[in-house]
Amino acid sequence: MASPEFATALNMKRSSMSPRTLFSSVMTVITFVCAALALIPLVAVLSYVLINGASSFRLSVFTQLPPAPGLTGGGFGNALVGTFLTVGIASLLSIPFGVLAAIFLAEFYRDTKLAETINFLTNVLSGVPSIVIGAFAYAFVVLATGTFSAVAGGFALAVLMLPTIVRTATESLESVPRDFRQAAIGLGATRFQTTVQIVLPAAIPAIITGVMLALARAAGETAPILFTASTSRYWVRSVWEPTATMARLVFDFATAPYKSQQELAWVGSLVLVALVLVTSILSRWIVRKR
């Protein structure tokens, strides 16, 4: 007769080869394979941009103007400044309205038909193609002012950023435990004081994360800029004049027939990817730090 130890080992061996165990192992392998396949496009894009952009990278590109067609050298200093300017204007327009709308939805009209309607319209706005928003900004700002400008570009980007900020800020406020509100009200605080002094500070890290994600998306948008800010070969002198941006510069130079401009397009692409990467890292760092 077999010893108890041998019987136990035999049973463990049989259990490891059971259909349920085999199915679990196969699904685990399939999951890892699918995850690897999903990463291939990201790695391929980043590698291609890094290889082509790093080969032509030089510090002077941040301080020089774009070269004339057919000439070598130059940079995209004006486009980098224009990008920060248009995104800054978009932030000034979208962040206050987005956060206030989120406070309205999450703290004062939660679980009401009005809040449901606004959330639905916000989701619809987030699905509108960026080129349509660019056409709207063109009709609303450019035609009204009579010129392409950084303000028009910032307005278009603000419309793009607004749904992301509203949704993330609303979810952040709603995730704050109700015990915080009840404790503040129990101590005699008003709803306004509870929202401003208790709920909002607790939700700020997640709100900042949503804002940074919106900023990263806005910095890389091209279609709205085509309709609103246009482009320029010169340094920005006023927010009410055509303004170059990194996305527009990459679009123009990538399709140019001159190698020097194509190289600048790759360097510009590398800078844009780096900006998005830094923004994503900062957002995660803020959440973990909190």
Phi, psi and omega in degrees: 000147182284146179290160178300324180295319180294320180295320179296317179296321179295318179295322178294323179294318179295320181294328179290342180254016180290156180304322180295319179293318178298318179298317179297318180295317180296317180293326176297316178297317180297321179297314178296321179295315179296320178297319178295319178295324179293330180279341183301311179300318179298312180297320181296315180295311181298319180295316182295317179293319181295315181295312183286325181283320182292330181294335180248006185287137174206150185294335183293343181295338181277348185240355183250161177274160178299144180285158174291156181305128178093346180265155179263173179081202180081183181200205181220040180300318179294324179291324178293317177297318179297323177296312178297325181291311181293320178292325177296317177297317178299321179294318179297329181275322190267322186296309179300314180294322180294315181291319178296321177296321179295319177298318178300316184285321188272331188250330187248333181228036179293143177061032175247164179295325178297316179296319178297320179295316180294320178297320178296315179294326177296317177296322177296317180297323180293338180266356179290132179302143183297330180291329176292319177296323176297318178296321177297315179296325177298314181289326186276326186245308186297312180293328180289322181269342178081014181202152168288148184197166175293329178295316178297318177296318178296324178296315179297317179293327178296320178296323178291322183284330189304312181299320180296317180294316181297314183293312182293321180292320178297314179296324180294316180292320180291336180281348177291129183304143178295336179301327179298315181294314182297322179293319180294317179294324178296333178273001175102006180283146175283171179296321179297314179296320178298317182293314186284320188263340184244302188289310184299314177300325179291333183263355186302316181303315179292325177295318178298322177300313178297320179297318181293322176297321177294321178296318179298320178293317183296322183296334183261002181285138180246316185304312179297327180292327179301325183272340193240300183274336183060227181203171180201152178262006187237168178292152181288127178247338180206151178283354181254031177223161179308138187229132176281146175227163182296318182297317180293322179296316178298318179299314182290314186284331179294331180262003179285153181276002184256136184295322182298321179287325176296322177296320177296326177297319179293320178295319177298321177298319179298319180294318178297316179297320179296320178298316179296319180296316179296319179298317180295318179296318179297319180296318178293322180295321180296317180296314181293323179296322180292000000 
